[in-house]
Amino acid sequence: MKDTIEQLTIAIEDLLAQDIQAIDWTYRAAPDKWARKEIIGHLIDSAQINLQRFVRCTYEENFKLTYEQVEWVDAQKYQEADINDLLNLWWLLNFQIVRVWKNYPADRLSVKCDNSKTEVSLHTVEWLAQDYVDHLKHHLKQVY
């Protein structure tokens, strides 16, 4: 987990080091794609659902926790929100994830939960953590 924590910390610092005001937050790569601000919103949703997975895995296992990413972004109207508010929320959620990971019980790292919407797809906490960071980095490349 130490490497995963470092990767997430660097990704957070990289975004916060950007000239936020210089980014066109309304830019869409295509009409059917999210705007940059909506991508941050999606990353907020991802952080919320994954934080719940990590916390719940400290005391239970084999549970299912999913979300409808398009519907969540639409429902929360991220495009209408202030980008500074969104970035603050994103930062706080990720800071909490780092705190949870730093204090994670070693005997619970192999606990599994299901993150699939269809058939059962159980993954360990360690796998979910690395997948979370990879997903976040993928989307941040779309932002800057």
Secondary structure as UniProt FT lines:
FT   HELIX           2..16
FT   HELIX           20..22
FT   TURN            25..26
FT   TURN            31..32
FT   HELIX           36..56
FT   TURN            57..59
FT   HELIX           69..76
FT   HELIX           78..80
FT   HELIX           83..102
FT   HELIX           106..108
FT   TURN            109..110
FT   STRAND          112..114
FT   STRAND          122..124
FT   HELIX           125..143
//
